């Protein structure tokens, strides 16, 4: 189990065969601190006898956020998926490690619009294959695609190396030759021309960083390095997902698909740099953006991803429309924090919050999948 900021973030688990108890979401108030506790003493959703407790700010109301899949990621803009809803859906549908595709895809199709691009493509592959072979498990389907995915991944990587070489044409000759040599060696690893060695993106980028002193300025280096970083970014390639998850069981594949979209709370000013756990410094983001940001200053992130300001505006607009304000003044306060932390690049217009009556979910406090499908989700 890994904790990504405030959001609970599950790496993997092995479901039991005894789906008798629900996940319990409880709120305890102690002194001036609020705590949210997710417990599953014995269920097929979490490992046996495990409970999680996460400290939250006082008066930070979370119940509607954690049970309603309508909140977009403040950074990338995708619709985030409450983790409790995801695990409860697995439990209610009785999804097991060997469940077949016809048992899984119809249940999770309503959640497909929460997936990132690469994961969405994989899910559509599973849908198409499920129509042809409904009795196959997710593992069997991914296994049948591995060899094709390896070829496609290698082709994509070779194209990325050609683009990197083209970006280096105007560099000083010694730096250009050094980078060309690194890409040539990487191509040999990708095509398998070097025995017993595999291409490592991390090693390639580390070698690229070693050329930094030869660049004329830092801006020139960062421009090419960031292009190289994202051209080879495995999270953006569906073939990489298929290869990495081809040996997983059906439940683990589902987690791999939806985990990057899990709803988490990010410290806008990083906790590692002294950021406080208070409402004005917290924003709902997907797990992938939370992990990618880490301890990075928001201003640096905006420079690399210029679409963030427009997504932040959409974030506050939708929260206001849905009436999701964890405490009084949250939207205006968080807008001020985003403005300051981004180096004044994120200027938001804060709309008026629409007050709506709280709607209860199921007995376990979660919204069922069919209700999610019928919800008016932006």
Helices and strands as residue ranges (DSSP letters): E 2-4, E 7-9, E 24-30, E 33-40, E 50-56, H 63-67, H 83-92, H 101-108, G 109-114, H 117-132, H 138-167, H 173-191, H 201-209, G 212-214, H 218-231, G 234-236, H 238-245, H 250-258, G 259-261, E 263-267, G 271-273, G 279-281, E 282-286, H 287-293, H 298-304, H 308-322, H 330-341, H 369-374
